[in-house]
Amino acid sequence: MSRILTSFFVILCISIAWFVLDYINDVYLGFLQVSQFVSAVYWLSGLRLLVIILFNEVGAIGLFLGYVLSGVLIRDFALQDALILGVLSSLAPVIAYKLWLKITQISSAFENVNFNKLFLLVFLHSAFTAVFRTSYLYLSARASNWQEIVVVFASNVCGALLFLYALKYVNLIYRAIKTPK
């Protein structure tokens, strides 16, 4: 029972965090919006990776719920679009992470992860996200051509790297403040 409550709490926290951060993204970074479904730089791509690394499939459920809520309530997506894009946006990092672990033979403890290996994870995640999203948007006549795959890929690579490096520097600042002098 405790494990179920913990999972529920994690899902709830991730959903709320996604909703809040997507709201901030929409309000303060709305100028980066290329179309209703695509941003030039999508920094929440890094959050998706972090959530999957930390919480695996439980995290994917939280991402899905947060994406659907923010898609409908913030971005005015039709419910069908929010649900399908939520599933695709939650599956892409899970598939990328599992494939990355297999390719690099890294333990989930993240030992010996260098920039090249981390970039491979970002690359895989961005590629799966771009293929999934663009396929859906193209087949549902919301993308006019397949060239949008490049924009989605690039926005996810840039966003994930920005997010992960910002997280790194926040951690460094936290350590500097925490370390007694």
Secondary structure, 3 states (H helix, E strand, C coil): CHHHHHHHHHHHHHHHHHHHHHHHHHHHCHHHEEECCEECCCCHHHHHHHHHHHHHHHHHHHHHHHHHHHHHHCCCCCHHHHHHHHHHHHHHHHHHHHHHHHHHCCCCCCCCCCHHHHHHHHHHHHHHHHHHHHHHHHHCCCCCCCCHHHHHHHHHHHHHHHHHHHHHHHHHHHHHHHCCC
